[in-house]
Amino acid sequence: MTKTDAILKTRNLTKQFDGVRAVDDLSISIAKGKVTSVIGPNGSGKTTLTNVLSGLASIDGGSVVLHSVALKKIRPFDMPSYGMTRTFQEVRLFEQMPVLDNVLVVLTERSVFGALFERHGAFHEKQAEEALKKVGLWEKRNEPASTLSYGQRKLLEIARVLALSAGRQTDIILLDEPFAGLFPKMVKTVSSIVKALRDEGRTVVLIEHNMDLIRELSDHVIVMDSGKFLAEGRAAEVLERRDVIEAYLGE
């Protein structure tokens, strides 16, 4: 990958908690329009990295470079203006709201409070319908989100990402363990969605533990260990490296 291919980079990025560096002097590049998977053992700093990139955790050192602009601070509500959106390990939904409204609420430029009472037009409703149909939840559109299974809840969060991607110029999508807890049929659905996003020219940063999915979906793999950069390259090559096997698989 050349420097001009990178849509997102970190330069000596550091984030620490109580003196422990969860992300430690990390410099990586994410290629535009590709699926880049970030892997590593538990505690390697993958989710902390995602939280820093999305503004949920502050930058303690170094910088994040988005669209060639170096940032020392990222705020969560700035993500749309940076062309980014994300999912979470722990799904965050409006439990008592219907499934459809959980998608509609993210399609506003206004505050969440204002969005709760907004009258959504046909354009937003069409985006929400298409997203829910892609993840197989359209038939449950009028049911409260609290009634969904764990796997369906994950799919609903992905539907919100899809709706945002369709409605705005969202270039970078951060997926934090989107396959965790899904049945095989749902895994195939999400896999096809990730491939479709790449085909549309979106940039996907995928946090995932399933090595079969890493091999299937990744254009590029970055390995972290103890907050540091360990290795990168094509999945088939990286996953055969002895240092990666020792760090990630504990062998």
Residue pairs with C-beta under 8 A, 6 or more apart in sequence:
1 29
1 31
1 220
3 29
5 29
5 31
5 32
6 29
6 30
6 31
6 32
6 65
7 30
7 31
7 32
7 33
7 66
7 67
7 171
7 172
7 203
8 29
8 30
8 53
8 64
8 65
8 66
8 172
8 203
8 205
9 27
9 28
9 29
9 30
9 64
9 65
10 26
10 27
10 28
10 49
10 53
10 62
10 63
10 64
10 65
11 27
11 62
11 63
11 64
11 65
11 70
12 25
12 26
12 27
12 61
12 62
12 63
13 23
13 25
13 26
13 27
13 49
13 52
13 59
13 61
13 62
13 63
13 64
14 21
14 23
14 24
14 25
14 26
14 59
14 60
14 61
14 62
15 21
15 22
15 23
15 45
15 48
15 49
15 52
15 57
15 58
15 59
15 60
15 61
16 22
16 60
21 227
22 45
22 48
22 227
23 45
23 48
23 49
23 52
23 227
24 45
24 226
24 227
24 228
25 61
25 62
25 228
26 45
26 49
26 62
26 224
26 227
26 228
26 229
27 62
27 229
28 222
28 229
28 232
30 36
30 172
30 203
30 205
31 203
31 219
31 220
32 171
32 201
32 203
33 198
33 201
33 202
33 203
34 198
34 203
34 204
34 219
34 220
35 194
35 198
35 204
35 206
35 217
35 218
35 219
35 220
36 203
36 204
36 205
36 206
36 218
36 219
36 220
36 221
36 222
37 205
37 206
37 207
37 208
37 214
37 217
37 218
37 220
37 221
37 222
37 235
38 46
38 49
38 50
38 205
38 206
38 207
38 221
38 222
38 223
38 224
39 46
39 207
39 208
39 209
39 214
39 221
39 222
39 223
39 224
39 248
40 46
40 223
40 224
40 225
40 230
40 247
40 248
41 225
41 247
41 248
41 250
43 226
44 224
44 225
44 226
44 227
44 247
45 224
45 226
45 227
45 228
46 176
46 207
46 224
47 89
47 176
47 207
48 57
48 227
49 224
50 86
50 174
50 176
50 205
50 207
51 57
52 58
52 59
52 64
52 74
53 64
53 74
53 84
53 174
53 205
54 74
54 76
54 79
54 84
54 86
54 174
55 74
55 75
55 76
55 77
55 78
55 79
56 76
58 73
59 71
59 72
59 73
59 74
63 70
63 71
63 72
64 70
64 71
64 74
65 71
66 82
66 83
66 84
66 172
67 82
67 83
67 171
74 82
79 85
79 86
80 109
80 164
80 168
80 170
82 172
83 168
83 169
83 170
83 171
83 172
84 170
84 171
84 172
84 173
84 174
85 161
85 164
85 165
85 170
85 172
85 173
85 174
86 161
86 173
86 174
86 175
86 176
87 154
87 157
87 158
87 161
87 174
87 175
87 176
87 178
88 157
88 176
89 176
89 177
89 180
91 150
91 153
91 154
91 156
91 157
92 157
93 102
93 145
93 153
93 156
93 157
94 101
94 102
94 105
94 145
95 144
95 145
95 146
96 144
96 145
96 146
97 105
97 116
97 144
97 145
98 141
98 142
98 143
98 144
98 145
99 132
99 137
99 140
99 141
99 142
99 143
99 144
99 145
99 148
99 156
100 128
100 129
100 132
100 141
100 142
102 145
102 156
102 160
103 127
103 128
103 131
103 132
103 156
103 159
103 160
103 163
104 115
104 118
104 120
104 124
104 125
104 128
105 112
105 115
105 116
106 115
106 160
106 163
106 164
107 115
107 120
107 124
107 127
107 128
107 163
107 164
107 167
108 114
108 115
108 118
108 120
108 124
110 118
120 128
123 167
124 167
127 163
127 166
127 167
128 159
128 163
129 138
129 141
130 162
130 163
130 166
131 159
131 160
131 162
131 163
131 166
132 138
132 141
132 159
134 159
134 162
134 189
134 193
135 155
135 156
135 158
135 159
135 162
135 189
135 190
135 193
136 155
136 186
136 189
137 148
137 152
137 155
137 156
137 159
140 147
140 148
140 152
145 153
145 156
148 156
150 181
151 181
151 182
151 183
151 186
154 178
154 180
154 181
154 182
154 186
154 190
155 182
155 186
155 189
155 190
158 175
158 178
158 190
158 193
161 173
161 175
162 193
164 170
165 173
165 197
165 200
165 202
170 202
171 202
171 203
172 202
172 203
172 205
173 197
173 202
173 203
173 204
173 205
174 205
174 207
175 194
175 204
175 205
175 206
175 207
175 208
176 207
177 207
177 208
177 209
178 190
178 194
178 206
178 208
179 187
179 190
179 191
179 208
179 210
179 213
180 209
182 190
187 213
191 213
191 216
191 217
194 204
194 206
194 217
195 217
197 204
198 204
198 219
206 214
206 217
206 218
208 214
208 217
211 239
214 221
214 235
214 239
215 235
215 236
215 239
218 234
218 235
220 232
220 233
220 234
221 232
221 233
221 234
221 235
221 238
221 239
222 229
222 231
222 232
223 229
223 230
223 231
223 232
223 238
223 244
223 247
223 248
224 230
225 247
225 248
230 243
230 244
230 247
231 238
231 241
231 243
231 244
232 238
238 244
239 245
245 251
